[in-house]
Amino acid sequence: MFRFTIRDVLWLTTVIALVVVWRADLARQEAVYREMLRFRMGDNSNEWRIILHEAKNHPELLTELKAVEADNNKHLRDRASLNLRFYKLKNKAEDFYRSEKTRDSYAEN
């Protein structure tokens, strides 16, 4: 059988903890880089459903979305500013969703 001292177990625990912390930080950095790349490339596929869902109750979101898409098709060189407009629109839709969710939870009580 193997016999480990307390010091060996503590060192092993420390090394494992450091590796876990390092990997968690690396995963966080990868997520940030992925989000930055998606922002630069204009991949809005996940956010469309949020905006379209909230556009049922707030038609102004659909109007703004159509304006962003029209500008996007005309001015491809301004992709970064158009992406910023789109993400502001997505955040607005999420805010509507959260406020409605909160209002619904208060109505249930």
C-alpha positions in Angstrom: 0.0 0.0 0.0 1.0 3.6 -0.5 1.7 5.7 2.4 1.3 9.5 1.9 2.2 12.1 4.5 -0.1 15.0 5.3 2.3 17.3 3.5 2.0 15.2 0.3 -1.8 15.3 0.5 -1.7 19.1 1.1 0.6 19.6 -1.9 -1.5 17.5 -4.1 -4.7 19.3 -3.0 -2.9 22.7 -3.7 -1.8 21.6 -7.2 -5.3 20.3 -8.0 -6.9 23.6 -6.7 -4.5 25.7 -8.8 -5.3 23.7 -11.9 -9.0 24.0 -11.4 -8.7 27.8 -10.8 -6.5 28.2 -13.9 -9.0 26.2 -16.0 -12.0 28.2 -14.8 -10.2 31.4 -15.6 -9.2 30.1 -19.0 -12.9 29.1 -19.7 -14.0 32.6 -18.7 -11.5 34.2 -21.1 -12.5 31.9 -23.9 -16.1 32.9 -23.4 -15.2 36.6 -23.5 -13.1 36.1 -26.7 -15.9 34.1 -28.3 -18.4 36.9 -27.5 -16.0 39.5 -28.9 -15.6 37.5 -32.1 -19.3 37.0 -32.4 -19.8 40.7 -31.9 -17.3 41.5 -34.6 -18.6 39.0 -37.1 -22.2 39.9 -36.6 -23.6 36.5 -35.5 -27.0 37.6 -34.1 -28.8 34.3 -34.4 -29.3 33.7 -30.7 -30.6 37.2 -30.0 -33.2 37.2 -32.8 -35.6 34.9 -30.9 -35.4 37.2 -27.8 -36.3 40.2 -29.8 -39.0 38.4 -31.9 -40.6 37.0 -28.7 -40.9 40.5 -27.1 -41.9 42.1 -30.4 -45.3 40.4 -30.0 -46.0 42.6 -27.1 -43.9 45.6 -28.1 -44.2 46.2 -31.9 -41.7 49.1 -31.8 -39.0 46.4 -31.3 -39.9 44.8 -34.6 -39.8 48.2 -36.3 -36.3 48.9 -34.9 -35.2 45.4 -35.9 -36.3 46.0 -39.4 -34.4 49.3 -39.5 -31.2 47.7 -38.2 -31.5 44.9 -40.8 -32.1 47.4 -43.6 -29.0 49.4 -42.6 -27.0 46.2 -42.2 -27.8 45.2 -45.8 -26.9 48.7 -47.1 -23.8 49.5 -45.1 -21.7 46.4 -44.6 -18.6 48.5 -43.8 -20.3 49.9 -40.7 -20.8 46.5 -39.2 -19.5 47.3 -35.7 -21.9 50.2 -35.2 -24.8 48.2 -36.6 -23.9 45.3 -34.2 -23.9 47.8 -31.4 -27.4 49.0 -32.4 -28.5 45.4 -32.6 -27.2 44.5 -29.1 -28.8 47.6 -27.6 -32.1 46.4 -29.2 -31.5 42.9 -27.7 -30.9 44.4 -24.3 -34.0 46.5 -24.6 -36.0 43.3 -25.4 -34.4 41.5 -22.4 -35.4 44.4 -20.2 -39.0 44.2 -21.4 -39.0 40.5 -20.7 -37.6 40.9 -17.2 -40.0 43.7 -16.3 -43.0 41.6 -17.6 -41.7 38.6 -15.7 -41.4 40.6 -12.5 -44.9 42.1 -13.0 -46.3 38.6 -13.6 -44.7 37.3 -10.4 -46.2 40.2 -8.4 -49.6 39.5 -10.0 -49.5 35.9 -8.9 -48.9 36.9 -5.3 
